[in-house]
Amino acid sequence: MDSTLEYLVSKIEERCKDIQTSLGDGSAKTYDQYQYSVGNIQGLLTVKYIIQDLAKRMENDEDE
């Protein structure tokens, strides 16, 4: 995987862990705050999977 894409994936994973930790610490005082945090995690994971798919496509293009 390209170093730039690896950096992006690592930052996304780091942010997801931060949000999960804050949820575990009880930072979400309302259900709306909880939903917002879960939505952020879902969005970040979606972007992570898109980046990983892009990396695979780039590797396949290089092989051809």
Protein Blocks (a to p, Z undefined) as FASTA:
>chain_A
ZZklmmmmmmmmmmmmmmmmmmmnopambfklmmmmmmmmmmmmmmmmmmmmmmmmmmmm
mmZZ
